[in-house]
Amino acid sequence: MPLEKAQVEHIAHLARLKLSPDELEKLTLEMAVIIDYFEQLQMVDTDGVEPRDQFITAENVFRDDTVRPSLKQGQALGNAPESDGKFFHVPKVIG
C-alpha cells in the first residue's frame, strides 16, 4: 500500500508534530516500511492458532501474606528529623 505524504502530514498534525520537509520525506519512507511489515503479517496463516495473552506460564512468586509484629508508632518516628509524636513532618510540596 503506497503511503502518501498527505497522510503522513495528517498523522503528524494529529500527533502535534511539526516536521520539516526532510523529516516528512524520511518519515513517509519509514512508515511505508512499517505498513509493509503489517501487510506481511496479515498474510500469515493463523488458522488453528488460539489467541494468547501470555506465552509463558505465569506463577505467583510472592510470599504468603502473613501477619507479623511491626514497629510501634514511637519507634517508627524515632529517627524522623521532624515529628509531632504522631506524624512525620515533611516539606510542603503542593501549593
Chimera marker file (.cmm) of the C-alpha trace (Angstrom):
<marker_set name="trace">
<marker id="1" x="0.000" y="0.000" z="0.000" r="1" g="1" b="0" radius="0.5"/>
<marker id="2" x="1.634" y="3.213" z="-1.072" r="1" g="1" b="0" radius="0.5"/>
<marker id="3" x="1.695" y="5.867" z="1.612" r="1" g="1" b="0" radius="0.5"/>
<marker id="4" x="1.246" y="9.462" z="0.580" r="1" g="1" b="0" radius="0.5"/>
<marker id="5" x="2.889" y="12.491" z="2.153" r="1" g="1" b="0" radius="0.5"/>
<marker id="6" x="-0.541" y="13.989" z="2.829" r="1" g="1" b="0" radius="0.5"/>
<marker id="7" x="-1.389" y="11.003" z="5.035" r="1" g="1" b="0" radius="0.5"/>
<marker id="8" x="1.835" y="11.390" z="6.997" r="1" g="1" b="0" radius="0.5"/>
<marker id="9" x="1.202" y="15.137" z="7.339" r="1" g="1" b="0" radius="0.5"/>
<marker id="10" x="-2.248" y="14.352" z="8.732" r="1" g="1" b="0" radius="0.5"/>
<marker id="11" x="-0.817" y="11.843" z="11.220" r="1" g="1" b="0" radius="0.5"/>
<marker id="12" x="1.859" y="14.364" z="12.257" r="1" g="1" b="0" radius="0.5"/>
<marker id="13" x="-0.843" y="17.003" z="12.733" r="1" g="1" b="0" radius="0.5"/>
<marker id="14" x="-2.861" y="14.647" z="14.952" r="1" g="1" b="0" radius="0.5"/>
<marker id="15" x="0.283" y="13.910" z="16.979" r="1" g="1" b="0" radius="0.5"/>
<marker id="16" x="1.014" y="17.657" z="17.202" r="1" g="1" b="0" radius="0.5"/>
<marker id="17" x="4.348" y="17.215" z="15.432" r="1" g="1" b="0" radius="0.5"/>
<marker id="18" x="5.884" y="19.928" z="13.312" r="1" g="1" b="0" radius="0.5"/>
<marker id="19" x="8.004" y="18.252" z="10.648" r="1" g="1" b="0" radius="0.5"/>
<marker id="20" x="10.464" y="19.817" z="8.269" r="1" g="1" b="0" radius="0.5"/>
<marker id="21" x="10.236" y="18.746" z="4.604" r="1" g="1" b="0" radius="0.5"/>
<marker id="22" x="13.267" y="16.451" z="5.101" r="1" g="1" b="0" radius="0.5"/>
<marker id="23" x="11.717" y="14.872" z="8.195" r="1" g="1" b="0" radius="0.5"/>
<marker id="24" x="8.422" y="14.424" z="6.364" r="1" g="1" b="0" radius="0.5"/>
<marker id="25" x="10.167" y="12.640" z="3.495" r="1" g="1" b="0" radius="0.5"/>
<marker id="26" x="12.112" y="10.380" z="5.859" r="1" g="1" b="0" radius="0.5"/>
<marker id="27" x="9.057" y="9.590" z="7.988" r="1" g="1" b="0" radius="0.5"/>
<marker id="28" x="6.972" y="8.789" z="4.903" r="1" g="1" b="0" radius="0.5"/>
<marker id="29" x="9.535" y="6.189" z="3.820" r="1" g="1" b="0" radius="0.5"/>
<marker id="30" x="9.876" y="4.735" z="7.330" r="1" g="1" b="0" radius="0.5"/>
<marker id="31" x="6.121" y="4.474" z="7.845" r="1" g="1" b="0" radius="0.5"/>
<marker id="32" x="5.722" y="2.802" z="4.435" r="1" g="1" b="0" radius="0.5"/>
<marker id="33" x="8.184" y="0.106" z="5.550" r="1" g="1" b="0" radius="0.5"/>
<marker id="34" x="6.241" y="-0.392" z="8.794" r="1" g="1" b="0" radius="0.5"/>
<marker id="35" x="2.957" y="-0.732" z="6.914" r="1" g="1" b="0" radius="0.5"/>
<marker id="36" x="4.592" y="-3.276" z="4.581" r="1" g="1" b="0" radius="0.5"/>
<marker id="37" x="5.531" y="-5.359" z="7.642" r="1" g="1" b="0" radius="0.5"/>
<marker id="38" x="1.909" y="-5.313" z="8.788" r="1" g="1" b="0" radius="0.5"/>
<marker id="39" x="0.770" y="-6.420" z="5.348" r="1" g="1" b="0" radius="0.5"/>
<marker id="40" x="3.220" y="-9.336" z="5.533" r="1" g="1" b="0" radius="0.5"/>
<marker id="41" x="1.822" y="-10.298" z="8.948" r="1" g="1" b="0" radius="0.5"/>
<marker id="42" x="-1.724" y="-10.334" z="7.548" r="1" g="1" b="0" radius="0.5"/>
<marker id="43" x="-0.648" y="-12.986" z="5.017" r="1" g="1" b="0" radius="0.5"/>
<marker id="44" x="0.468" y="-15.413" z="7.756" r="1" g="1" b="0" radius="0.5"/>
<marker id="45" x="-1.845" y="-18.408" z="8.117" r="1" g="1" b="0" radius="0.5"/>
<marker id="46" x="-3.186" y="-18.342" z="11.677" r="1" g="1" b="0" radius="0.5"/>
<marker id="47" x="-5.947" y="-20.936" z="11.275" r="1" g="1" b="0" radius="0.5"/>
<marker id="48" x="-5.976" y="-23.268" z="14.256" r="1" g="1" b="0" radius="0.5"/>
<marker id="49" x="-3.842" y="-20.967" z="16.395" r="1" g="1" b="0" radius="0.5"/>
<marker id="50" x="-5.549" y="-19.943" z="19.606" r="1" g="1" b="0" radius="0.5"/>
<marker id="51" x="-5.170" y="-16.340" z="20.700" r="1" g="1" b="0" radius="0.5"/>
<marker id="52" x="-2.975" y="-15.995" z="23.777" r="1" g="1" b="0" radius="0.5"/>
<marker id="53" x="-2.259" y="-13.224" z="26.215" r="1" g="1" b="0" radius="0.5"/>
<marker id="54" x="0.887" y="-14.859" z="27.640" r="1" g="1" b="0" radius="0.5"/>
<marker id="55" x="3.440" y="-17.163" z="26.100" r="1" g="1" b="0" radius="0.5"/>
<marker id="56" x="4.976" y="-18.389" z="29.332" r="1" g="1" b="0" radius="0.5"/>
<marker id="57" x="3.251" y="-19.832" z="32.338" r="1" g="1" b="0" radius="0.5"/>
<marker id="58" x="2.853" y="-17.095" z="34.903" r="1" g="1" b="0" radius="0.5"/>
<marker id="59" x="3.050" y="-18.002" z="38.540" r="1" g="1" b="0" radius="0.5"/>
<marker id="60" x="2.931" y="-16.029" z="41.733" r="1" g="1" b="0" radius="0.5"/>
<marker id="61" x="6.461" y="-15.574" z="43.043" r="1" g="1" b="0" radius="0.5"/>
<marker id="62" x="5.447" y="-13.600" z="46.116" r="1" g="1" b="0" radius="0.5"/>
<marker id="63" x="5.492" y="-14.989" z="49.623" r="1" g="1" b="0" radius="0.5"/>
<marker id="64" x="2.324" y="-15.610" z="51.572" r="1" g="1" b="0" radius="0.5"/>
<marker id="65" x="0.913" y="-12.549" z="53.282" r="1" g="1" b="0" radius="0.5"/>
<marker id="66" x="1.275" y="-13.319" z="56.964" r="1" g="1" b="0" radius="0.5"/>
<marker id="67" x="0.675" y="-11.052" z="59.923" r="1" g="1" b="0" radius="0.5"/>
<marker id="68" x="3.896" y="-10.224" z="61.787" r="1" g="1" b="0" radius="0.5"/>
<marker id="69" x="4.746" y="-7.778" z="64.538" r="1" g="1" b="0" radius="0.5"/>
<marker id="70" x="5.503" y="-4.267" z="63.314" r="1" g="1" b="0" radius="0.5"/>
<marker id="71" x="7.141" y="-1.160" z="64.770" r="1" g="1" b="0" radius="0.5"/>
<marker id="72" x="5.376" y="0.817" z="67.445" r="1" g="1" b="0" radius="0.5"/>
<marker id="73" x="4.494" y="4.381" z="66.443" r="1" g="1" b="0" radius="0.5"/>
<marker id="74" x="7.248" y="5.856" z="68.629" r="1" g="1" b="0" radius="0.5"/>
<marker id="75" x="9.857" y="3.540" z="67.104" r="1" g="1" b="0" radius="0.5"/>
<marker id="76" x="8.797" y="4.449" z="63.565" r="1" g="1" b="0" radius="0.5"/>
<marker id="77" x="9.025" y="8.158" z="64.335" r="1" g="1" b="0" radius="0.5"/>
<marker id="78" x="12.219" y="7.811" z="66.370" r="1" g="1" b="0" radius="0.5"/>
<marker id="79" x="14.639" y="8.590" z="63.532" r="1" g="1" b="0" radius="0.5"/>
<marker id="80" x="12.453" y="11.191" z="61.846" r="1" g="1" b="0" radius="0.5"/>
<marker id="81" x="14.087" y="14.620" z="61.500" r="1" g="1" b="0" radius="0.5"/>
<marker id="82" x="10.777" y="16.244" z="62.466" r="1" g="1" b="0" radius="0.5"/>
<marker id="83" x="7.612" y="14.838" z="64.001" r="1" g="1" b="0" radius="0.5"/>
<marker id="84" x="4.928" y="15.835" z="66.466" r="1" g="1" b="0" radius="0.5"/>
<marker id="85" x="4.798" y="12.475" z="68.209" r="1" g="1" b="0" radius="0.5"/>
<marker id="86" x="2.075" y="11.144" z="65.917" r="1" g="1" b="0" radius="0.5"/>
<marker id="87" x="3.051" y="12.136" z="62.363" r="1" g="1" b="0" radius="0.5"/>
<marker id="88" x="6.096" y="12.812" z="60.228" r="1" g="1" b="0" radius="0.5"/>
<marker id="89" x="6.604" y="16.471" z="59.321" r="1" g="1" b="0" radius="0.5"/>
<marker id="90" x="7.669" y="16.904" z="55.705" r="1" g="1" b="0" radius="0.5"/>
<marker id="91" x="8.185" y="19.973" z="53.499" r="1" g="1" b="0" radius="0.5"/>
<marker id="92" x="5.097" y="21.214" z="51.674" r="1" g="1" b="0" radius="0.5"/>
<marker id="93" x="5.313" y="20.216" z="48.005" r="1" g="1" b="0" radius="0.5"/>
<marker id="94" x="1.929" y="21.272" z="46.650" r="1" g="1" b="0" radius="0.5"/>
<marker id="95" x="0.975" y="24.969" z="46.705" r="1" g="1" b="0" radius="0.5"/>
<link id1="1" id2="2" r="1" g="1" b="0" radius="0.2"/>
<link id1="2" id2="3" r="1" g="1" b="0" radius="0.2"/>
<link id1="3" id2="4" r="1" g="1" b="0" radius="0.2"/>
<link id1="4" id2="5" r="1" g="1" b="0" radius="0.2"/>
<link id1="5" id2="6" r="1" g="1" b="0" radius="0.2"/>
<link id1="6" id2="7" r="1" g="1" b="0" radius="0.2"/>
<link id1="7" id2="8" r="1" g="1" b="0" radius="0.2"/>
<link id1="8" id2="9" r="1" g="1" b="0" radius="0.2"/>
<link id1="9" id2="10" r="1" g="1" b="0" radius="0.2"/>
<link id1="10" id2="11" r="1" g="1" b="0" radius="0.2"/>
<link id1="11" id2="12" r="1" g="1" b="0" radius="0.2"/>
<link id1="12" id2="13" r="1" g="1" b="0" radius="0.2"/>
<link id1="13" id2="14" r="1" g="1" b="0" radius="0.2"/>
<link id1="14" id2="15" r="1" g="1" b="0" radius="0.2"/>
<link id1="15" id2="16" r="1" g="1" b="0" radius="0.2"/>
<link id1="16" id2="17" r="1" g="1" b="0" radius="0.2"/>
<link id1="17" id2="18" r="1" g="1" b="0" radius="0.2"/>
<link id1="18" id2="19" r="1" g="1" b="0" radius="0.2"/>
<link id1="19" id2="20" r="1" g="1" b="0" radius="0.2"/>
<link id1="20" id2="21" r="1" g="1" b="0" radius="0.2"/>
<link id1="21" id2="22" r="1" g="1" b="0" radius="0.2"/>
<link id1="22" id2="23" r="1" g="1" b="0" radius="0.2"/>
<link id1="23" id2="24" r="1" g="1" b="0" radius="0.2"/>
<link id1="24" id2="25" r="1" g="1" b="0" radius="0.2"/>
<link id1="25" id2="26" r="1" g="1" b="0" radius="0.2"/>
<link id1="26" id2="27" r="1" g="1" b="0" radius="0.2"/>
<link id1="27" id2="28" r="1" g="1" b="0" radius="0.2"/>
<link id1="28" id2="29" r="1" g="1" b="0" radius="0.2"/>
<link id1="29" id2="30" r="1" g="1" b="0" radius="0.2"/>
<link id1="30" id2="31" r="1" g="1" b="0" radius="0.2"/>
<link id1="31" id2="32" r="1" g="1" b="0" radius="0.2"/>
<link id1="32" id2="33" r="1" g="1" b="0" radius="0.2"/>
<link id1="33" id2="34" r="1" g="1" b="0" radius="0.2"/>
<link id1="34" id2="35" r="1" g="1" b="0" radius="0.2"/>
<link id1="35" id2="36" r="1" g="1" b="0" radius="0.2"/>
<link id1="36" id2="37" r="1" g="1" b="0" radius="0.2"/>
<link id1="37" id2="38" r="1" g="1" b="0" radius="0.2"/>
<link id1="38" id2="39" r="1" g="1" b="0" radius="0.2"/>
<link id1="39" id2="40" r="1" g="1" b="0" radius="0.2"/>
<link id1="40" id2="41" r="1" g="1" b="0" radius="0.2"/>
<link id1="41" id2="42" r="1" g="1" b="0" radius="0.2"/>
<link id1="42" id2="43" r="1" g="1" b="0" radius="0.2"/>
<link id1="43" id2="44" r="1" g="1" b="0" radius="0.2"/>
<link id1="44" id2="45" r="1" g="1" b="0" radius="0.2"/>
<link id1="45" id2="46" r="1" g="1" b="0" radius="0.2"/>
<link id1="46" id2="47" r="1" g="1" b="0" radius="0.2"/>
<link id1="47" id2="48" r="1" g="1" b="0" radius="0.2"/>
<link id1="48" id2="49" r="1" g="1" b="0" radius="0.2"/>
<link id1="49" id2="50" r="1" g="1" b="0" radius="0.2"/>
<link id1="50" id2="51" r="1" g="1" b="0" radius="0.2"/>
<link id1="51" id2="52" r="1" g="1" b="0" radius="0.2"/>
<link id1="52" id2="53" r="1" g="1" b="0" radius="0.2"/>
<link id1="53" id2="54" r="1" g="1" b="0" radius="0.2"/>
<link id1="54" id2="55" r="1" g="1" b="0" radius="0.2"/>
<link id1="55" id2="56" r="1" g="1" b="0" radius="0.2"/>
<link id1="56" id2="57" r="1" g="1" b="0" radius="0.2"/>
<link id1="57" id2="58" r="1" g="1" b="0" radius="0.2"/>
<link id1="58" id2="59" r="1" g="1" b="0" radius="0.2"/>
<link id1="59" id2="60" r="1" g="1" b="0" radius="0.2"/>
<link id1="60" id2="61" r="1" g="1" b="0" radius="0.2"/>
<link id1="61" id2="62" r="1" g="1" b="0" radius="0.2"/>
<link id1="62" id2="63" r="1" g="1" b="0" radius="0.2"/>
<link id1="63" id2="64" r="1" g="1" b="0" radius="0.2"/>
<link id1="64" id2="65" r="1" g="1" b="0" radius="0.2"/>
<link id1="65" id2="66" r="1" g="1" b="0" radius="0.2"/>
<link id1="66" id2="67" r="1" g="1" b="0" radius="0.2"/>
<link id1="67" id2="68" r="1" g="1" b="0" radius="0.2"/>
<link id1="68" id2="69" r="1" g="1" b="0" radius="0.2"/>
<link id1="69" id2="70" r="1" g="1" b="0" radius="0.2"/>
<link id1="70" id2="71" r="1" g="1" b="0" radius="0.2"/>
<link id1="71" id2="72" r="1" g="1" b="0" radius="0.2"/>
<link id1="72" id2="73" r="1" g="1" b="0" radius="0.2"/>
<link id1="73" id2="74" r="1" g="1" b="0" radius="0.2"/>
<link id1="74" id2="75" r="1" g="1" b="0" radius="0.2"/>
<link id1="75" id2="76" r="1" g="1" b="0" radius="0.2"/>
<link id1="76" id2="77" r="1" g="1" b="0" radius="0.2"/>
<link id1="77" id2="78" r="1" g="1" b="0" radius="0.2"/>
<link id1="78" id2="79" r="1" g="1" b="0" radius="0.2"/>
<link id1="79" id2="80" r="1" g="1" b="0" radius="0.2"/>
<link id1="80" id2="81" r="1" g="1" b="0" radius="0.2"/>
<link id1="81" id2="82" r="1" g="1" b="0" radius="0.2"/>
<link id1="82" id2="83" r="1" g="1" b="0" radius="0.2"/>
<link id1="83" id2="84" r="1" g="1" b="0" radius="0.2"/>
<link id1="84" id2="85" r="1" g="1" b="0" radius="0.2"/>
<link id1="85" id2="86" r="1" g="1" b="0" radius="0.2"/>
<link id1="86" id2="87" r="1" g="1" b="0" radius="0.2"/>
<link id1="87" id2="88" r="1" g="1" b="0" radius="0.2"/>
<link id1="88" id2="89" r="1" g="1" b="0" radius="0.2"/>
<link id1="89" id2="90" r="1" g="1" b="0" radius="0.2"/>
<link id1="90" id2="91" r="1" g="1" b="0" radius="0.2"/>
<link id1="91" id2="92" r="1" g="1" b="0" radius="0.2"/>
<link id1="92" id2="93" r="1" g="1" b="0" radius="0.2"/>
<link id1="93" id2="94" r="1" g="1" b="0" radius="0.2"/>
<link id1="94" id2="95" r="1" g="1" b="0" radius="0.2"/>
</marker_set>
